[in-house]
Amino acid sequence: MTTTIPTEDQEQAAFVQWFRLQFPKIRIFAIPNGGFRHRSTANTMKATGVVSGVPDLFVPAWNLWIEMKRQKGGKVSPEQKDWLAYLESHCGHSTLVCYGCEDARNQVLAFRKVAT
């Protein structure tokens, strides 16, 4: 029996839905960096400030950036590692790399325990 591993987008959508139910007064939003785009759209996005490697999600109230990966097989790129290090060391923000929705839920709950 083959088990299908959810895509990163599916994991992220499930996590965002959970987050908004769990923390209804706290805002979370996605950074639309990934995915296939027509070359002209990609060029316009790049010209207007989109850069490779920025984490997938941001929670402004907590200065928390979240990089979502698939449960299995997800890897952090060198550009993503660079951004995560920059956000922590130069901006004083917190970052999480989460492998699937369940891992993201667990890490966010642990983060909130430590932060409060």
ZIZI-V110083 format. One record per backbone hydrogen bond with DSSP energy under -0.5 kcal/mol. NH is the residue of the N-H (numbers start at 0). CO is the residue of the C=O. Records with the same first field share a line. If there is no record, write none. Layout:
BEGIN
NH->CO ; CO
END
This chain:
BEGIN
3->1
5->3
10->6
11->7
12->8
13->9
14->10
15->11
16->12
17->13
18->14
19->15
20->16
21->17
22->18
23->20
25->22
28->57
30->55
31->29
32->30
41->37
42->38
43->39
44->40
45->41
46->42
47->43
48->45
49->44
53->50
56->65
57->28
58->63
59->57
61->58
62->58 ; 59
63->58
64->93
65->56
66->95
67->65
68->97
73->69
76->74
80->76
81->77
82->78
83->79
84->80
85->81
86->82
87->83
88->84
89->85
90->85
91->87
92->86
93->62
95->64
97->66 ; 95
99->68 ; 97
103->99
104->100
105->101
106->102
107->103
108->104
109->105
110->106
111->107
112->108
113->109
114->110
115->111
END
